[in-house]
Amino acid sequence: MPGVSARGLSHEARRQLAVNLTRVVTLYRSILDAYIIEFFTDNLWGTLPCSWQEALDGLNPPQLATLLLGMPGEGEVARYRSVWPLTLLALKSTAYALAFTRTPGFQTPSEFLENPSQSSRLTAPFRKHVRPKKQHEIRRLGELVKKLSDLTGCTQVVDVGSGQGHLSRFMSLGLGLMVKSIEGDQRLVERAQRLDQELLQALQKEEKRNPQVVHTGPRHRPHHVVRWVDPTALCEELLLPLENSPQSEARLLLTGLHACGDLSVALLRHFSCCPEVAALASVGCCYMKLSDPGGYPLSQWVAGLPGRELPYRLREGACHALEEYAERLQKAGPGLRTHCYRAALETVIRRARPELRRPGVQGIPRVHELKIEEYVQRGLQRVGLDPHLPLNLAALRAHQAQENRVVAFFSLALLLAPLVETLILLDRLLYLQEQGFHAELLPIFSPELSPRNLVLVATKRPLGETFSVLETEDS
């Protein structure tokens, strides 16, 4: 998806972008704040301008992917069947123009061309127990952290929210960095330590089988710590150097791969407040888990803008995978009807119990194989209602006939969702810049594999054009 590069913007241009984003979010808040399961109960289609309804009504999923989301299939040409209203075209253009681009600056053949489950850029020991998405992520972020560490003279990397330690293992045992891993879940840390030992044994066996491949660099095992990082207070453990890194010489680099909600904010605060921390490389996610207030806004500039408020629904929507949904639209599979079925179920629930709104429905397997009345009966049972309630089959069939409208409305919301993510990340950039630090946002992962792919890189000394070195893909 096209967009604006954060690296090409001056501080003043970033502030103006925040102004524009808050205005646009305010203008289209009714779409962003809508719950698709209330499509029928709240007549969401009727909230759209009549001219938009006429333009979108009847479009099939591949047409929505091509014409609305701007993501045509291979070899496909966009052909409008009617003249779209200027207001709808303006929304589409604005969504493209104001969102940070998630397209990496490097061009390289896919690392999964030979095998879709094995990255050709990682050796076999580092791929074991790691899914393809995570293989791509730990390699790209690990290599960026290595470059940033070298540029800033950092002696230690702190991986916060390290989980099972896949990133920490690659940085330490693969790239030779001194790594401390901090994770709040004891079970995950124990699992990480077992995987550390397994990887060390695999690397030693590989060296014996291939003695001509000599490992010349340092091989440090990651140091794991069980500790919950409180987003509202500084964590002393996070700042302590390892035993072989004297405190007087310690320069820390903080990183977090998809650190949830306030954990990403905690990294920013530690970077800002602690002289030991020289650099930051953070990929955030789960924006709906941000504290309000506290997690957003962080910058004085955004905090002073009208329309800056981002309630839960807007932040949750910003975590959806636009590229993945566009691919689903192109395939036009029966799974797209899930939203329509769930919205129809909501009408039945409201009639039975008007006070019960948007209850969670545990996953109903193989929805696409069910008739709508079968889905509704199973859904009623999952929310504690009588599955044998009398159903208005004619009404359910009428709802099912509007499946493409439901998909169209959801596509509109997804088109706008990147603007919310852009505002959240822009606020973090401005927060750091207001304190005199140097910060950039770089698209680091392939968005098809990992949609939350913008890494916030910050340093306390200017790096100038060397930021471009961090974004490039090594050959």
C-alpha positions, 0 to 999 in steps of 0.5 A: 500500500502506498504511503508517506515515509517518516524518514522524509519528513522534517520535525515541522512536517511531522507535526503537520501530519499529526494535525491532518491525521486528527482531522481525518480521524475525526471526520471518519470516526463513525466508520472507524468506531463501528463494530461490524457485528452491529452492521444490522442492529445499528444499520451501519450501511445506512450511515454511509452517504447514499452516493457511497452506497451506490458506488459500493453496492454490488461490488464483489470482494476482488473488486473491493480489493482492487478499487477500494483498497488499491491492491489488485491481483496479479495482472489485474487492471482497475476498472470502475463500473461507474463514476465514484463520488468525489468524497469517496475518492477523496477518502481513498486518496487521503488514506493512501497519502497520510498513512506511513508506508509499510513497504520496505525500502529494499528489494530482494527475492523472497527468502521463502521461494525455495521452501515456504516454511524455511527462510533461506537466510537463516541456517537450520539450527536457528529455524528449528521451532520457529515459524516462517513469520518469526524467522523473518522477523528475528532475522531482520530485527536482529540484523538491524539491532546489530548494525545499530549496536555497532553504530552507537557503540553499545555493549549490551542489548536488552530484549524486553518481552522476550517470550521463548527467546527466539530473537535473543538467541539469534542476536547472541548465538548468531550475531555475537551480541551480549544479550539480556532477555527479560520476560515476565512469564516463568514458563516462557523463560524456562522454555527459552533456556531449554531451547538455548541449550538445544541450539548450542548443541545443534551448533556444535554438531554442525561445526563437527560435521563441517569443520571447514566452517569455522565460527570465529566470532564470540558466542554468548548465550543470552542471559534470561531474567524473569521480571515483569516490567511495570510500564509506569516505573523504571525497571532497575533490572532492565538497566543492570549490566551483565557481569562482564560489562562494567557498569561504568562502561555499559551502553545499552540498546533496548529492543522489543519485537511486538512488545504489547501495548504499554510495554513498547511505551515503557521502552520509550520511557527507559530510553528517555530517562536513563543515561545508560540507554544509548539506542532503541529499536522497538516494534510495537503492537496491540495498540488496544492494550495501551493505557488511556491516559498514559500510553497515548498520547505521549507527546505534548504536540499531539496531546494539544490537538483537538480530535486526538482521542483514540478509543479502544475500537479505533486502536483495536482496528489499527492492529488488523492486517490490511494486506492479508485481508486484501488477499482474502478478498482477491480469493473471494473465499467463503470464509468472508461471510463470517462477519455477516453471519456474526452480525445476523446472530447479533440481531437474534441475541438483541431480540432475546436479551436486549441488554446483552450487547456484543457478547464474545462468541467462541470460535465456531469451526467451519463457518463457511460450511454452515447454513446461517440458521445453523450458525445462529443456533450454535452461536446462541448456545455459546452465549448461554441462550436457548439454541432452539429459540424460534428464528425468523428465517426470512430475516436471516436470509435477507441479512445473508443477501447483504454479505457483500455490503458487510464486506464493503463496510469492513473494507472501508474501516480497514482502509482507514485503520492505518491512519490510526496506527500512523498517529500512534507511532507519529506521537511516539516520534514526536515525544522523543524529538521533543526531548532532543533525541533522534528518531526514525520509523523504518518499515523492516518486515515484509507487510505480507508476512508481518503487518506490524512492521514499522520499527522505531529507531532512536539514538541520543546522538545524530546518526545522519544518513546512516539511518538508511544503512539500517533499512537496507537488506544485506546481500 
